[in-house]
Amino acid sequence: MTPAELAAVATRPPELVLVAGPNGSGKSTIAEAYVHQRFPLVPKINADRLLLALQRANALEPTPNPALQAAQMVDVTATCLALLHVA
């Protein structure tokens, strides 16, 4: 990516993309492809993948809702990344 392309990505206004559809319709697949193409330098954080990795590593604290724990980790990480971008 050239410096001009990087500057263009860094100065874009916030963008919301909503992907909706029934189970198995490919929402995650299309969203992942879109995000990767549109924002190649932006870190991608996926709570489902984080949960799977933490479960495989046996790194989750005992909790009745491990998916919620992973989602909270993603929320904190995204907030930190946003604060770094603002600073």
ZIVENWO-V132515 format. One record per residue. N is the residue number from 1. RES is the residue in three letters. OMEGA is omega in whole degrees, -180 to 180 (999 if undefined). NEAR is the number of other ideal C-beta (glycine too) atoms within 12 Angstrom. D_FIRST is the distance of its C-alpha to the first C-alpha in whole Angstrom. Layout:
N,RES,OMEGA,NEAR,D_FIRST / N,RES,OMEGA,NEAR,D_FIRST
This chain:
1,MET,-179,13,0 / 2,THR,176,8,4 / 3,PRO,179,9,7 / 4,ALA,178,10,8 / 5,GLU,178,14,6 / 6,LEU,179,15,6 / 7,ALA,179,12,10 / 8,ALA,179,16,11 / 9,VAL,-176,20,10 / 10,ALA,-175,15,12 / 11,THR,178,11,15 / 12,ARG,174,15,16 / 13,PRO,178,8,19 / 14,PRO,-176,11,20 / 15,GLU,176,12,21 / 16,LEU,176,6,23 / 17,VAL,180,16,23 / 18,LEU,178,10,27 / 19,VAL,-177,17,27 / 20,ALA,177,12,31 / 21,GLY,-179,13,33 / 22,PRO,177,8,36 / 23,ASN,176,8,35 / 24,GLY,-177,8,34 / 25,SER,176,12,32 / 26,GLY,-179,15,29 / 27,LYS,-179,17,27 / 28,SER,-179,20,26 / 29,THR,-178,14,24 / 30,ILE,180,18,23 / 31,ALA,180,22,22 / 32,GLU,179,20,20 / 33,ALA,-180,17,18 / 34,TYR,-178,19,17 / 35,VAL,-180,21,16 / 36,HIS,-179,16,14 / 37,GLN,-174,15,12 / 38,ARG,-175,18,13 / 39,PHE,-173,23,11 / 40,PRO,-177,16,9 / 41,LEU,-178,18,9 / 42,VAL,179,21,13 / 43,PRO,178,17,15 / 44,LYS,-179,24,18 / 45,ILE,-177,24,21 / 46,ASN,-176,21,24 / 47,ALA,180,25,28 / 48,ASP,179,19,29 / 49,ARG,177,19,27 / 50,LEU,179,28,28 / 51,LEU,180,25,31 / 52,LEU,-180,16,31 / 53,ALA,180,19,30 / 54,LEU,178,23,32 / 55,GLN,179,18,35 / 56,ARG,-180,11,34 / 57,ALA,-177,10,34 / 58,ASN,-173,10,37 / 59,ALA,178,16,36 / 60,LEU,173,22,37 / 61,GLU,177,15,40 / 62,PRO,-179,9,43 / 63,THR,179,16,42 / 64,PRO,-178,9,44 / 65,ASN,-178,14,40 / 66,PRO,178,23,38 / 67,ALA,177,20,35 / 68,LEU,178,17,36 / 69,GLN,179,22,35 / 70,ALA,179,27,32 / 71,ALA,178,22,31 / 72,GLN,177,21,32 / 73,MET,178,26,30 / 74,VAL,180,25,27 / 75,ASP,179,17,28 / 76,VAL,180,17,29 / 77,THR,180,20,25 / 78,ALA,178,21,24 / 79,THR,178,15,26 / 80,CYS,178,16,25 / 81,LEU,178,17,21 / 82,ALA,179,16,22 / 83,LEU,177,11,24 / 84,LEU,-180,11,21 / 85,HIS,-179,17,19 / 86,VAL,-175,9,22 / 87,ALA,999,7,23
